[in-house]
Amino acid sequence: MPKITIDNREVAVEAGATILDAAEKLGISIPTMCHLRGHEATTSCMVCVVKLAGAASLVPACGTVVRDGMQVLCDCEEVQEARKAALELLLSDHVGDCVGPCQMGCPAHMNIPQMIRRIAAGELAAALATVKQDIALPAVLGRICPAPCEKACRRRLHDEAVSICLLKRYVADVDLQAPSPYQPPREPSRDKRVAIIGAGPAGLAAAYYLQQDGFACTVFDDHEEPGGMLRYGVPEADLPRDVLAAEIAQVRKLGVTFRLGVRVGAAVSMDDIRRQFDAVFLGAGALKPGDAEALGVEVSPDGIKIESRTNATNVPGVFAGGDATRKRRLAVRSVADGKEAAESIRRYIEKGMVEDGNTGTTGHVRRPNPPDSIIPSFHHSNSSRMGKLDSSEMQIFLQSAATEARHKPSGDAGGFMSDEACAEALRCLRCDCRKPDTCLLRQYAQAHEARQARYKAERRRFVQQTQHPDVIYEPGKCIDCGICIQTAAQAGEKLGLTFVGRGFDVRVAVPFSESLAEGLKVAAARCVEACPTGALAFKDGHRPEDGLRL
């Protein structure tokens, strides 16, 4: 058996094994997109390159057969830079959005497309759970949010944006009117305590998410009622107080304790708070003279000075967000701050330091999404973005959306009725990716901090093939790995798939210009699951209930 060394670790493998096989035996992870066990290696993506001692160039691990005495480097700077460059080349030619423009525009990065699809399907409980994963006060924000998500909505370029805020309000109102409104699952108590200074939108959101994670939260506020600027700064005509009270009641039901009429820095000192609690979140709204000194934190011209990617202040264990940290005061931004700070606080208490959950370094962090979510926690800066569509590309998206104009609500106080909400949800263009949770290009781009804009190229035209009853094909997301071609052949497809074209114009297609439905009659599901990107995907984002043969 030949023996090789990978990153100074020796391993023996069977004759004929590849470097990738040897690395797997050692538990060393080498990224690869064009390789799938049981398939012939194509070495097309070049993301799995490694360095051989004494060799002038890098080699692909998936297609390089082991030789006895071989010395391999997987983790050196040269290898990492080469992998990053390979990913950036693939991204530069990628035609599609990892995340819908509406979600990109939402300060809380709420999974808006998933909410909309669940409303369209009549799955209101699931839609509300999706909303509350990122928005702690959806009935409130459904009334007062200035809707930056709608300004980013791609449908707006055709006629009018989808009424995202009203849809969010609709599911939240339906839930609050139910006998048992939604309560998220809670972790067991961790025997750790967090002080929340301020019962406004940032503080309420931080408490909502931290209490779910098993931390005992106490909210301090110098007013007699919770709500902060939502109660004392927003007219009741815009935000009925019974709606605000109902959403705060859901925070209370999680077990959050409120100490009202207590001003931290006066009635109780910040030093006492820090001694009594394991972490502190400052969400007390715009600073008043003397507040910074009483709280013991550094300030900037905009407010409390924080590390922008983690909400950490200069004081260990003390975090801040909302109007206390910025001049542009939006309730949705404050709610997002509370959610993001809650994740940083969780990591701080667990590990004694603040680190980004995605990269392992200090940085922006997001709560993990529910298991059935289609959007994982990734930096949006490492996501693919398609940009502006021309009129013919817009028509492709419109084919799968309702043609009606934006629906006007006729319910109480300007809210949607159920039929109006469903009809409005069907106007969504579905322009987010159907496989962002399993797309290897996105995962590796995140891990290597690859940027789509590094290599400038003219964007290919957006194309969708929708003839198959269950599967959609978007050639602009294909990396020409050929795995689907081999998969279809192994399944015995009569036509299957093949490469057509030459050079940079090569693409995967069904032979003889036949439709995808003709090419994939028995292997569609296997091809979808084998595809390393979102090029081949189920139309609704998951396997149809009636199944496709594997």
N, C-alpha and C positions, 0 to 999 in steps of 0.2 A: 504493500500500500504506500503510495507516495505521501510524503510529509511536506507541508509548507508552513511558513510562518506568516501570520496576518497580524499586523500591529503588535509585533513581539510576542505573539501567542502561537504556539505550535499545535498543529492538528494533522491527523492522518485521515485520508479519505480513499474511497475506492478509485481504481483506475478509471479514467474517463470523466471524473467529476470536474465541475467547473469551480472557479474561485468563489462564485456565489454559493455553491453547495457547501464549500468548506467554511465560508463565513457563517452560514446558517448553523452549521454543526457547532461552531464556537459561540453562537448566540449573538453574533455581530450583525447588525442590520445594515444592509446596503440597499439604497433606494433603487427601484427599477420599475419602469412603466411598460416596457414592451415584452417583458418576460412573464410567462405563466407556466407553472409546472405541468408537464405532460404535453407541452407544445414546443416546437422547434424554435430555438433562439434566433431572433432577427437582428439583434444589436442595433436597433434603429434609433432609440431615444437618447442613448449615450448619457443617461443619468446615473448609471451604475459604474462609471469608470473608476479604476484604481491605478495605483502606481506600482510598477515592478522595479525592484532594485536592479540597477544597471541598464534599464530600458530608457530610451530617449522620449518615448511618447506614452500616454496613458492607454489602458486597454479596458474594454467592457468586461465586467466580472461575469455577466450572464453567459458569455460566449467564449471565454478563455479557459481552456482545459488546463488543469493543474499539472505541473511538472515537479518532480521531486526536488526539494531544496529551494523552491521558489520563495522569495521574500516579498510580501505585499504590504503596501501602505494604503489604508482606507480613510484615515482621518487627518491627513496632512493638509496644509493650506492649499497646495496646488490642486489636490483632488477636490476639495470643497469648492474652490473657485470654478473649476471646470464643470462640476455638477450644477452650480448656480447658473453658469453661462448657458448650459444646455437647457435648463428650465426656462431661462429668459428668452431663448430663441423659440421654444415651443409656445410660450405665452404671447410673444410678439405676433404669432400667426393664429392665435386662438380667437374665435369669433363667438362670443357669448358672455353673458353676465353671470358670475358666480352668485351674486346677490342682486335682487331686484332693485332698481333705482329708488323705489319708495322706501325700502329698508335702509338703503344707503343714506337717504335724506332724513331719516328719523333719528333724533338725538339719542334715543334709547336703543336704536338698532332692533326694534321689535320685528318679529317675523311676520310682517304684514301679509305677504302672499299666502302663507299658510292659514292665517286667520281668515282671509277672504275665501279661500277654497273651502274651508270648513263651514263657513256661513252658507256658501252656495250649495253645499251638500246637506244642509240642515243640521249639521253637527255643532250645535251652539255651545254645549258644555265643553267640547274639545276646543272650539274657537276661543272661548273665554280663558281656558287654561293656557292656550298659546299666548294670549295677550298678557296675562298676569305673570308669565315667565319674565317679562321685561318691563311691564308697566304696572306698578302697584295700585294706581288710582285711575283706572280706565274710564269710569263714569264721569269723574271730574274732568279729566283731560279731553274726553269726548265732547265736552262743552266749551272749553276755554283754550284749547291748543290752537295755535295759528297754522297748524297743518303744514309744516315744511315737507312732509312726506308727499302731500298732494302736489306741491310745486315740482317735485321730482318725478311724479308719475308719468310714465311714457304715454299713456292714453291722452294726456293733456295736449300732446303735440298733434293729435288727430281731431278731437272735439273738446271734451272736458275730462279732467282727472276723475278717477274713481273716488267716491265720497268716503275716503278711508276713516276720517274722524267720526263720521256719523255711524259707520259700520261698527267701529270700536265702541262707541256709545251704546249702540243697539244691543250688542251681546252683553255689555256690562249692566245695562238697565234690566234686561231680561233676567240676568243672574240675581241681581239684588232684589227683584220682586219674587224670586222663587222661595218656597218654604225653607230651604236649606241652601243658602248661597255657597258658592265654591270656596273651599278651604284647601290650600295646597298641602301636599304631604310634608311631614315634619321629621327631621332627624331627632334621635334621642338627645336628651340634655347632655351637653358637654361639660357642665359645671364651670362655665366661663361666663363672665358678665361684661356687657358693653353698655356704656353710657351714650345716649343720643342727646345732644344739646340742640333743642329746637324741634317743635312739633309741626313744622311746615312740610312742604312736599318732599324735600330732600331727607329730612329726618324720618318722616313716616315711611318712605321707601326703604331707607337703610334698615329701620327696625323690622319692616315686613320681611325682607330677605334674610337678615341675620337670625331672626327668631325661627324661621324655617330651618335654618342650618343648625339649630340646637343651642344657640347662644341666648342667654337671658338678657333681654334688652329693657332698659329703663329710659324713658323719654322725659327730659326736663324742659319745661317751657315757662316763661314768665307771665304768660297769659292765663286766663281762667278756663279757656277752652282750647283744644288742639286745632290745628289747621294752618296756623301761621298766616302768610299772605293770602292763602286761599280763603280764609275766613274773614280776615281784617283788611284785605286789600282788593278783593274781587267783589263787585256788586252782586247782590243776591239775585238780581234779574238775570245775570249771566251764569251764576252758579248757585242754584237753590241749596240752602243750608241742609235740607233733609238728605240730599244726595251726598254732600260732603260727610255728614254724620254717618250715613250708611256705610260709606267706604272706610271711614276711620274705625267703625265698629268691627269690620273684618280684620283690621290690624289688631285690635284689642283681643279678638277671639283666638288669635295665635298665642296669646299669653303675654303680650307686651304690657309693661307697667308704665303708667303715666304719673309724673309728679308735676302738677301744674301750679302756677303761681310761684314758681321757684326760679330765681335768676342766678345762674351760675356765674361766679365772679363777685357776687354780692351776698346772697343768702347762704351760698355754699361756695367754697373756693375751688379753683381748678385743681390745686394740689390735692385736696380731699377727694375729688372725683377720680383723679388718676390713681390714688392709693386704693380706692374701693373697687375700681373696675379694671378689667384686663385690657380694654381699648376704649377709645373715645371717638365719636364722630361729631364734628361741629357743623351743624346745619341751621344755625340760628338766624339766617337772613342777613340783610345788609348790616355792616358793622356800624355801631355808634361810637362816638368818642370815648376812648378808654377801654373799649372791648378787647382790643388786641393785647393790651397790657394785662388785663384781667385773665385772659385765656392763655397768656404766655406763648403766643405764636408770632412768627414773622408775618409781615404784611407786604403787599406790593401795591401799586396804584389801583389795582382792580379789587383788592380785598385780601383775604388770608392767602398767603403764598403756599402753593401746593406743588408737588411733583405731578405734572399734568396727566401722566399715564397711570398713576396709582392713587391720586388724591391724598397722598401722605404729606403732612406738614413737616416742619423742621424738628418737631418734638416726637420722639419715639412713641409709637402706639396711638398717636393722635392724627386723625384724618379730618378732612373738611370737604364741603361741596355746597352747591346751590348758590344763592345770592350772596353768601358770605365770601365767595371766591371770584365773583365776576360782576361786571357792570351790565352785561346783556342778560336781563332777567326773564327767563322763560320757565314756566312750571314744568314743562316736559324735560327741559335740560336739568332742572333740579332733581326730578324723579330719576333721571338717568344717572346723575351723580350719586344719589343714594344707593342705587343698585350696584354701581361699579365700586363704590367705596366699601360696600358690604363684602364684596368678594376680596378686596385687598385686606380688609380687617380679618376675614376668615383665614387667609393665608398668613397674616402676621401672627395671629394667635396660635395657629397650628405649628408654624415653623420659626417663629421669633424674628421673621424678616418679611419684607414685602417683595414678592417676586411675581413676575408675569406668569400666569398659568400656561401660556402657550410656548414661551421661549425660554423660561427658566431665568429670565433676567428682569430687572425692574422695568415695569411697563404697564400698558393698558391691559386690563383683565376683564373678562366677561363671565357671567354665570354660565355653567353648562346648560344646554337646552334639554328638554325632556327626551327620553329614549326614542319616541316616535317622531321627533322633530326632523325636518330635512335640512336644517341649517346648523352646522357645528359651530364651535367657538373659534373663530379665526380672525386675524387682523384683516379688516377690509382693505387696507393698503396693499395686501398681497393677493387681492382678488382680481380676476379678469373683469374688465369693463369694456363693453362694446362701443359705447358712445352713441352719437346721434344716428338715427336711421333715416334713409331716404324714403320716399313715398312708396316705392315698390316693396321695400322691406317691411314697412309699417303694415301693408296689406297682408303680408304673411301672418303677422301676429293677429290681425283683426279677424282672420278666418276662424279662429278658435274662441272668439269673444262675442258676446251679444252686441248687436248693432244699435240698440236703443241709445238715445241721449241720456245724459245724467238724470237720475230719478230724483224728484223733489219729495221730501218727507211730508207726510200728512198726519203723523202721530202726535201725541200730546207734547206740547212745548217744542215742536219742531223735530221730533225724533222719527225714525223709520218705523213703519208697520212691518210685519214679518215678510209679506210678499214683496214689499219694496226693497227690503234689505237683501233678499235673495236675488232679485232682479238686478240690483246694483252690483252685487258681488260678481255676477256673471259677466259684467263689463270688463273685468280684469283681463289683461292681455297675456298673462302667464309668461312674463319675460325673465323670470329668475330661472336658475338651473334646476333640473329635475334630479340631479345626483351630486349635490355639493358635499354630502356627507361621505361619499365613497370615492370622489374624484381624486386620483393620485396626483394629478398635476397640481391641484390646489393644495393638497396636503404637503407635498414636497416644496412647493413655492413658499408656503408658510414657513416650513422648517429651515429653508435656506435663505429666507428673506429676499427671494427673487422678485424683480420688478418687471411688470409687463412693458413699461415704456423704455427700457434700456436700449433695445434694438428697434429703431424706427422702421416701420414697414407700412405700406398701403394696406388697409384692412380689406380682407376678402369680403365678399358679399354674404349677407346672412341668408341661409337656405334651410328649409325644413322639409323633410319627407314624411308625410303623415298617412300614406296609403295603408300601412299595416294597421289592423284593428286595435292592437295593444301597444305597439312600439313606435317611437318616433326617432328619426335619424337626423342629426344636424352635422353635416360634413365639416363645417367650420371648426368643430371641436375635436375632430379626428386627428390623431397624431401619426397615422399611417403605420401603426405597429403590426397590423396584419393578424392579430389574435382572433378577431371575429371571423376572418377568412378560414383560418385553421379550425376554429370551433365549428363552423357550419359544415366544413368538409368532414370532420370527424363524426358529426351527427348524421351524415348521409344525405344532406340537402341535395336535391336534384340540380338546382341552379346555384344556390348559395351566394357567396360574395367573392369579389376579386378586385385587384388593383386595375384601374383604367387611367389612361393619360400617361404623360411623360414628364420627367424632371420635376420642377416645382409644381406642376399642375396635376401630379398623380393624386388619385383619391380612391377610396373604397366605394364600390358600387355593385349593384346586381348586374351580372352579365347580360348582354344583348339589350341593354336599356329597359329591362323589365322592372316592375315595381318591387318595393321592399316586401310586400305581402307575398309575391311570387317567390322571391329569393329566400325568405325565412319562413318556411311553413312548419318546421319542427324544432328549430334550434334558436328561436327568437329569444327566449328567456335566458338560455345559456350565453348567447352573444351579449345581451344586456349586462349580465352579471360579470362577464369576462372583460368588458370594455373598461379601460383604465380611466376614462374621462366620462363626460356626459354626452358623448357623441351618440351613443345608443342608450335609450332610456325608456322606461315604461311611461306611457302618456300621462298617467296621473301620479307619477313619481314612485309608485310601488307596484308590486306584482298584482295582477288582476285576481279577484277572488276565485274565478273559475279556473285559474291556473294556466300556465303554458308548460309544455313538456320540457323537462330538464335533460 
